[in-house]
Amino acid sequence: MSMSAEELDIKIHDIHDPVHARMLEEIQRRTWGTEEVVPYHIFIAASTVGGIVKAAFYREKMIGYVFGFIGEFMGRQCLYSHQLAVLPEYQDKNVGYLLKMAQREEALKKGLDLIVWTYDPLQSKNAYLNINKLGCITKTYFINHYGEMNDELNRGVPSDRFMVEWWIRSKWVDYNWKNRVRYFEDFKHKDDVVIGLEAVMEEDGLITPNLIKEGGVFVGVEIPSDINKLKKIDTKMGVKWRLATRRAFRHYLDKTYIVYRYLRYRNYPWKGIYILKKGVDVNNFRDL
């Protein structure tokens, strides 16, 4: 039986010394399958001048970390969370969530109310953590933000990214934690959602995008639950899904929709859905 981070008794510690900072390089290699890593001295430098570098340990073994530094987004001081990495064998055990909550606590101590970071909208695990569990929102979509990337996750696909906003003192974050909806079938407005991009299961097992781009009070954009597996079956599917979701998200975000939910399907576990709505206010909301 798989054990959660709480059951594993994970400990979170600040990272300042070179020995532990060097370990972060290996975690990057193993997590993302790349040799293009943030060097250890950057972590030390950042932590020296107010950045936040925290690592998760299980039985004295470092198994993940979160790294961020002070920045500015849309004219507001914030923490930019550059990396969250968890070793593959410890993923899906809530380790990433614990690291983000430790990061939030530290950011609150520094007087901040906003943490931002980028992630790939096609990575459903990241969507579930960032949007569903943490309560982030986004209204910012970057096209090919990092240029060509050669790690195993990103190779051959444009590096489009969401910039998510985690308003750590907001009423929405608190409400979302207390009233989380995990599945679309349980979403009270499910019958009002207009699907703007549909994920369709074909006879050959491939999941293809069907771009509709209709409007409504609530708009849904579906993605495959495992884009990485899909790319292994057909390498062209990564680019096909990137271009389709790019068109959909840019279309709706340009019309002032905001991404504020990501839900799984109980009846269709091979796909998930982003929910978008206009006028989402993290401190003055109702009927979301």
Beta strands, then each sheet from edge to edge (+ up, - down):
strand 1: 11-14
strand 2: 52-58
strand 3: 61-73
strand 4: 76-86
strand 5: 114-119
strand 6: 137-142
strand 7: 161-167
strand 8: 193-201
strand 9: 207-211
strand 10: 218-224
strand 11: 257-264
strand 12: 271-278
sheet 1: 1+ 2- 3+ 4- 5- 7+ 6-
sheet 2: 9+ 8- 10- 12+ 11-
end
